[in-house]
Structures are given as structure tokens and as C-alpha cells.
Amino acid sequence: MSRLLALLTFLAFTSAAAKPNAGLKTWGRFRKLPYPGDKAFLYDTFPKDFMWAVGTAAYQVEGAFEKDGKGLSIWDTFTRGGNRMATGDVGSDSYHNIHADIRAIRQLGVSHYRFSLSWSRIFPNGTRGSYNEIGTNYYRTLIKKLKEIRVQPVVTLYHWDLPDHLQQTLGGWSNPELIGIFKDYADFCFQTFGDDVKFWITIDNPFVVARHGYDTGVVAPGIKNDPDLPFRVGHILLKAHAAVWHLYDRHYRPRQQGKLSMALASHWIKPSRTRLESLRECQCSLDHVLGWFARPLFTDGDYPPCMKERLGSRLPSFTPEERAQVSGTADFFALSHGAALSFQLINDSLKFGQQEDLDLRMLLYWVNAEYDKPPIFVVQSGWYVLGNTKTEDPKHMYYLKRFIAEALKYGVNVIGYTAWSLIDGFEWHREYGIRRGLYYVDFNTLDMKREPKTSATFYRNVIQRNGFPELPENRPAQGIFPCDFAWGVSANSIQVETTPSQFADPSVYLWNISNNGELMKLEGFTAPPVRRTTHCADYATVRQQVDEIQKVGVNHFHFSLNWSAVVPTGDVAHPNTTLLGYYRCFTHQLLQANVTPVVTLWHHTRQRSSLPAPLDTANKWLNRETPEAFADYARLCYRELGAHVKMWITLNEPNDDMVSYQEGHQMLRAHALAWHAYDCEFRHTQGGKVSLALHMDWVEPAFSFSREDVEPAKRVLDFRVGWFAEPIFGSGDYPLGMRSWLRQLNSLDLPVFNEEDRQLVKGTYDFFAISHFSTKLVTHAKEDSYTYTAMLEVQHMIDTTWIMSPRPVVPWGLRKALNWVREHYCDVPVYVMANGVQEDPARFKDSLRVYYLYNYINEALKAYTLDGVNLKGYFAYALSDERDPGFGMYGSVHKEVIIKASLSNYRNIIQHNGFPIQGAPPQQCPSMPEPCLGCHVLVKTPVVGFLTLVGSGVLITLGLIIYYTAKRHKECY
């Protein structure tokens, strides 16, 4: 009667509590989260009772496979068959190194240590009758040592290493007899160790055991060729787990007060399309891996409907009594996630046409929704490095950071996190080809020496801080820039008209005033030609572009000239006067709008040299005549445009890694000659400033706490920025670190400055201008040949928690770049001449750019107010997608200009001159004179007039040029 009552109670509960496919909302929910704010790194801490753990598995680390009476496991047999090259006979030899492992665990500062029991070490043939006292004492000693350092054990009863005797005699997990045998083994473990163990895992990753042990044959026991067998095995594994849970619940929990679960592993999957069908396929993919075991345990004691529909009779069925027996047999959700076999689907068959992804946060949310908010203990998580990697494992460290950060994000009850693994060991089917340990194990030493990796240092620091507490430098700054701060916007180029488009149409039109109001050209009639000189007002694009710039709210605009277009022949005596006239009109009109033009003479691009044809075909910058030609070109521009332009950039971003040292040397001479030309011939009358702009993305050591990475970061900055900066702003020569490094490589590529050139180049600046877009990490540890720079001996990488688009968005990198300038060149005035992010041009609500500009400008404010950087201006890049695709604050649809959200946000920051403290009195700045665009008194000036003839409801409008006397105030075309 009691069993029947329990069954009825179970059925009533499941019918009320089950929420089929509740996890299906996960993808939709995350699509609706604010981007990119939700992707930003969350600085916060975990609850005080959060469980920080590290783990291992017996076969991977223990070794001693035949020592002290241990029986063979299926892995001992499996690794001796087929084409396998290595075994876990010795592994990391933890059996003989308890003290070394305990020391490592203590150094990490974890609160819990997860390890598995070797079933065949305790029961050599798998049953109680073969009990091995010595093997059991090994675990007694381990648990005792853990308790001494106040670390709680998390014990796994079965982590893939079944006693081989049970496989050979019974067929392993394909035989239902194992349910009772496993229960008896668990009973012994609870009785022997249970007083000191509060967390138990019955079986680790039953998906791998069933599918890859009894189907693909990738892991032990390596059985293949029966496609239905894994589902029978999974069925038995669930029943075995349930039997053990009930055993503990009835006989041990009242006294031992522990908790028990089954460790379930899963991938994550994202839809290939946004259709509901794709979402359902994603849900089904998770059901076939995680839901296969999780739904019976956490929902209704039965398999997911998707599995039942697709597998039919291949999937065993539970009786109502069995459902009642299995359901609810987990005290917490033990989740494994990462990069090893446990989390890879091996092939695409279970992806159902969708895309596998590495997203622990979304997986946690899905589990939370699908299984009614269970407490989740991440019992295995981490990454791997290649087998030849030693103690520097930056990739592992940053993935660890990413996974912990994803577990931290709000909304899910995560009670613990387990980094995998404590030490390097035998990595299942990948043998020793990869390493997953926080501690490096030297397998060639007798004592298997353990050394902490950088990932161990990182994990220890996270544990000590209980997460990622917000530091003062992470908080947004409040404050304002000085009144004379240059707020600007940059564009690589501007739209140029060589033929006037205004007032150039001689046609006569009919104006249909009584009907639709359209203008219709009257064929056969033209207005008489008017002979007059071209005026700036004739160029429609000048007014259009200046209006667009004005709407941004900036007081500076930076753009580049085209040397090859201004002086096509290379001879400054024969310039393109029409083009110069257009530039003159454009810069003048900017001034009329109270916008200061900042003009670059030559903008480096990889696609084309932009040098005049004679120079382009004659060795380009390697031609010794090019610097002199550039100086002549600069003089031409100073002479023609200098009345309107007071801020010049000679070379924009010449420090490209595609530029050779010899080319760079001539570029430095060209810049210096152009600077001296202005200084000697034009400065006293024009009063402007001249410098060059260097590309300066920041380079951060991957391990900021390691001198071995600090030096490579300095080296990269010397080669990327110091290469051009030091000769001009510093010593007049290339950086000492650059020369000494190349000398070590026996390289003679770096030119030598003679004394004349040193004096020519040194000090040729009026300010320091940088273009900054992103940040990279560098380490001396080589992990990936694709991002390794052999000449500098550095590995480039990124922090996987950074927002990407497509380059990393790292606002604090700008502050560090600005401080580098201050530390190297003292109080030099600094301008951020270009700073922007690439985003889908079709996204007019460009939230990434809004986020980018706000946070990068805020970091610039910190550099100015907190660090004392002499920051004079900031220029957002870029004005429009038309000239700089993907970077613009203006977009367009079918030639209609669209103002993006970022423009309004940038204008708002400019209007407040930064981020003023709430409630503070407004900044008092002298007002700028407003342009008077319509102040006229009579003078003789050509204007447009219209002669209208009325007849039969149709107006005939004739465009004429007439003269009247008007004097313009402040505006002269």
C-alpha cells in the first residue's frame, strides 16, 4: 500500500510541476538582452558560502595500476589494445604523491576537492568479496589529509574505470546485474567514508559512458557496432544511480547529512536560423545529450519527448514504478562543461543542423529553466593546452576566467565551481597530447614534480577575492574636460566635387501649381549662359558635409588629402587647382561653422600608396627623392590652405607592420622636412601646429603578474610605436630596446641615423597624436603558430571575456596607451585623433558604438583627471559609412542619410564636455562666436532670381542670374 501511495503522489506531483521544454525560451531571452551591455564583463562576487573546488579522476592521475592488490580496470585493458600509444599505468602517480597533491590543493585555497574512487582498487574484481584493505586505506588517508587542511571532499563513485572483471564476465553496463553490484559498492563507500563526505557523485558523465563507451568505441570498453546498445546502457546507468540514491537517502542521509547527484555533461547549441523550427532542433540536441539523463532525474522520471519520438522502440521505456523510482533522485544539479571529450559531440549527428557553441552561461540558464531552478554545482569546467606546454598556459587561464565569469552572471543558483583539473594527467583518448591541469607535471621525473601554472595563480587570486570585485579603476569616472578641449570627428577622406553642381542647370521648367506641384522640364528652352567665376556655394557637397559635421556637435574635423590627386604629376608647379579650390572652400566653410579643420597630408593605407604616379613607380618611399617631394607638396598645401588650416598631420599611421624599416626611415625624414618647412616658412604668419599621427593599439601582458610577459609587451610597443615616436619625441634615434633586440637576431635591417638626419628628425612635433581602436594580449609562451610572431618571439591572443566586433572592445586600453605617452614623453600635448569601432552598417541603433564611445571617452577622462595626461582632444572615428564603411555615425539607405544613435550620444557627451558630477554647478566657459549665415547689407553680388509667367493655371519659372547690391557679414563665398 505504501508503494502505491508513493506512486500516486509522484504522478500527481509530476503532472503539476513538469514544464515541458521550458528551456526553449533561453535563446529568445538572450536575444532580447541589451547589447553590448550584457556582454560586458561583470565585476561582482559570489555568495560567502560559495564552493570553490578543483578536481581529478582516478585513472587519469593515480597510476599504480597493479600496486597493492589493485585489480585491472577497463581502461587498463583498453589502453593495451588497438593503435593506442600510451597508458595511465603511472599517470601523475598520485597514489605515491598524496603530500604533493595536498600541497597543491592547499596552495590554491579551494574549499572542496573532487576526486573519484578507483572501484577496482577497493574491490579488485568489482564485488565486496574481493575487498582490498590497502587500496581502501589510500582513500582514507587522502580524506584525512583533506580534512586537516579544511578542504571538503567531493567523491565520485564511478568515473569511467569499471573493474575489468565485470566487463569480461557480465558485459559491463550492458547487464542489469550491475545495478545491484554498483549499489553494494556504493553501500561500502558510504559506510566507510560517508562520515567525512558531504557531497557524492554516483556516475560521471553517463552520456560518454553510454555513447562513447558502448557505441562509438572512443573510450573504454571500446564497444562498437550496436546502435541500440548505448540506450540500453543509459537505461541501466539511470537505474543504478537511482538505486544508490535511495540507499543513501534511507540509510545514510539521516546521520551523515550529505547530498548526492549524478554528474551530467553537455555542449551548448545555437540555432542556425531564428525560426522556431531551429530552436526546437536546438532543444532536441540538448535533450539527446543532457536531457537524456537530466529529465528522468529532475522532471518526470522519463526520457524527453524528442528522444522518444525520434528513437521510438530503440529507446527503452520505464514502467510507472520505475519512473517513480528514478524521478527526484538528485539533490543538486552536477554539471560538467568544457573542452575535452566529455563536451564534444564527436560528429554532427546530434547537432541536428544547428551550431555548437561554447556558452556556459546560456547552458546554466537553460538548466535552470528546464529543470525548475535546481541548485547547480559546476563539478567540472576548464580548458586544455597542448602537451608540450609547460607552466605558461594563457589560453587555459582566460577560458577559466570566462567560465567563472559566466557562472557569476545573475539569475541562476550556482552553488559551486570546479576547475578541471588539479594536475596534468592521462587525458583519455587524447592520452598525453593535451594538458588540463592547473599544475604542470613533469612526467620525465621520478617524483612526477608538480609546478603551479599561471592558471593556478589566477584561480587562487579569484578564490581569494571570491570572484571579481569591482576595483576603483573599473568604475566610470565623473568629471569634465577643459573648456578648450578639442572635440572632433575623423574621416579618412571627404566627398569631392570637381564640377560645380549648384546653379549649373540652364533648363526652363513648368511648375504645375494647380495640380501636383511638380516641376517639368520645358524641352527646347534654355536660359542664356552666364559667365561668372566659380564660387564655393556652387558645390552642394560642401554645405551638405559641413551640415552633417555640425550636427555631431564637434568643434574639430579631421580628414585627409590625397597627394596623388592634388599633385598628379608629382610636380608641385602643376597642381590640381580645381581640387585645391574645393579643399579651400571646404576648410573655409568649416571655419564659418566654428569647426576647426585638421588636415592630414598623407594617409597610409595598405591598399594603395597614394603617392604621385612618378614616385609610385619609382620605389615609392624607398626613393631618396620622395621625402623632398613630400616636403614640396606640404609647402603647396600650407600655402594654399594654411589661411584656414591651423592643425596639420603630416603622415597618418605610417607605423604599419607592413612598412619596412627602410621605408619608415624615409617617412621619418619626409615628416621632418615637412615640419621644418612649416616651422621656418609658415608658422610665423599662419600660427598653426604640425605633427604626425601614430597607430597605437595597446599591448597588455597576458600575465600582468609575470615579468616574462611584461618584457614582450614592452618590446612590441617599442617596435610598433617607439619605432616612429622615439626619433621624433625622444632621443632622435630608434628605441634602444628595438636596436638591441635586432642586434641579438643579427639583423642589419634597421637603418642608422647619421648626425644630420638625427638633428633633422628630433623634436619635429607640436603635439602627440594617436589612433587607437583596440587592445591585444601578448605572452612569451608559444601556444598557437597562427598568432605567433617569430621575429619578436611573442604570442598574440585575446581575453575571451572581451566584447568582439571584430576587434576586441577594451576601453581601459586607451587609458594605458595615453599613460605610456606621458611616461615616455612627459607633458607632451596629446590628441586621440581616431577612436572607433566597426559595427554592422545596417544597425542604425548602433548600441555597440554607443557603448564604445561612452566607455573609451570615460577612460580618456580618467587619463586626464586622475593620471595627469596632457590630453587636448578626442576625435571619434568615423563620420559616415559612405567614406568609412562600418565605422560611421551616419548611415544611408538608398542614398538617404540616416543619423545613428551613436551620433546623438556622442553629441550629448560633447554638450556636457564629459561626464559632469550630478548636482555640480555648470562649467563656465567663454562662449564661441556664432556664425551669421544671413546678415546682409547691400553690395553688388550675383544672386539667383526667378521670373514667373502665369497662364492657364501653370507657372513657367525661368532661373536667371541677376545682380543686386548686398554686403555679406562674416560669410563670403
Secondary structure, DSSP 8 states (H G I E B T S, - for coil): -HHHHHHHHHHHHHHHH--TTGGGHHHHHHHHS-TTGGGS---EE--TT-EEEEE--HHHH---TTGGG---BHHHHHTTSTT----SSSTT-GGG-HHHHHHHHHHHT-SEEEEE--HHHHSTTSSGGG--HHHHHHHHHHHHHHHHTT-EEEEEEESS--BHHHHHHH-GGGSTHHHHHHHHHHHHHHHHHGGG-SEEEEEE-HHIIIIIHHTS-SSTT---S-TTHHHHHHHHHHHHHHHHHHHHHHHTHHHH--EEEEEEE--EEE-SSSSHHHHHHHHHHHIIIIIHHHHIIIIISS--HHHHHHHGGGS----HHHHHHHTT--SSEEEEESSSGGG--SSSTTTTT-EEE--HHHHHHHHHHHTTS--EEEEEE---EETT--S--HHHHHHHHHHHHHHHSTTS-EEEEEEE-SB----GGGTTSEE--SEEE-TTSTT--EEE-HHHHHHHHHHHHTEE---GGGS---EE--TT-EEEEE-S-----SS--TT---EEEEE-TTTT--EEEEEEEE---------GGG-HHHHHHHHHHHHHT-SEEEEE--HHHHSTTS-TTS--HHHHHHHHHHHHHHHHTT-EEEEEEEE--SS-----HHHHTTTGGGSTTHHHHHHHHHHHHHHHHTTT--EEEEEES---TTS-HHHHHHHHHHHHHHHHHHHHHTHHHH--EEEEEEE--EEEESSTT-HHHHHHHHHHHIIIIIHHHHHHHSSSS--HHHHHHHHHTT---S----HHHHHHHTT--SSEEEE---EEEEESS---GGGEETTTTEEEE--TTSEESSSEE-THHHHHHHHHHHHHHTT--EEEEEE-----TT-SS-HHHHHHHHHHHHHHHHHHHTS---EEEEEEE-SBTTTSTTT-SEEEETTEEEE-HHHHHHHHHHHTTEE--TT-------------SS-EEEEEEEEEEEEEEEETTEEEEEEEEEEEEEEESS---
